């Protein structure tokens, strides 16, 4: 039985920054023309009751997460 209740994480510091990285990956994964799809990031973000407004405003952080992911994926595939 799957619950529709969302989890309210209480995070600070590095853990909160990591959550914002998941948000960036999930948002990018759901965008048109994405070059990767991170199903786990989408799943995590959709299960949380969390205010992602700071992550939404930080476009440079979001772009950095996506750029790093694309570079790492390319390096690993080589």
N, C-alpha and C positions, 0 to 999 in steps of 0.2 A: 504494500500500500504506500503510495507516494503522497507526501504532505505538500500542500500548497503554501505552508507557512514559510516566510522568509527569515533568514538568520540575520541578526543585528550584531555585526562584529564590533568589538571594542579594541581598536588597534591604535598604536602610536609608532613613531619612528620608522625604522626600516620595514616593519611589517605593513604599515600603512602605505609606504611607498611601493612595496611589492603589489599590494592590492590595486593601486593606481595603474601599475604596469599591466595587470590582468585586464583592467578596464580598457586601457588603450588597445590591447590586443583583441579584446572582444569587439570593441567598436569598429576597429579596422576590419576584422573578420566579417562583419555584417555589412560592410560598405560595398558598393558596386565596384567591380574590377579589382577586388583584393587579390594579392599574389600569394597569400597563404590564408588558411582558415584554422583558427585555434578553437576547436569545439569545446575543450575543457575550460578555456577562459570565458567563453560565452556562457557555459553552464554555471560556472562559479558566480559570475556577475548577475545572472538572472535569478540566482537563489538568495541573493543578499538584499537586505533592507539597509542601504547605505547611501549617504549623500555623496555622490560622485561629482558634485558641482566644481570642486577644486580641480579635479582631474580633467573635467570638461574644459575648464578655462586654460589649462596649461598645455597649449598646443605644441610648444617646443619639446616638452617632456614626452608627449604622445608621439611626435614625429621621431624623436630619438629612440624610443622603444621599438617602433616599426622598422626604422633603419637598421638598428642592431640586429633585430630578428632576421631581416632579409640578408644581411651580410653573414650572420652565423649559419643560416640555412645554406647559403651558397658554399661557404667554407666546408661545412659538413658533407655536402653532396660531392665535393671534389675528393 
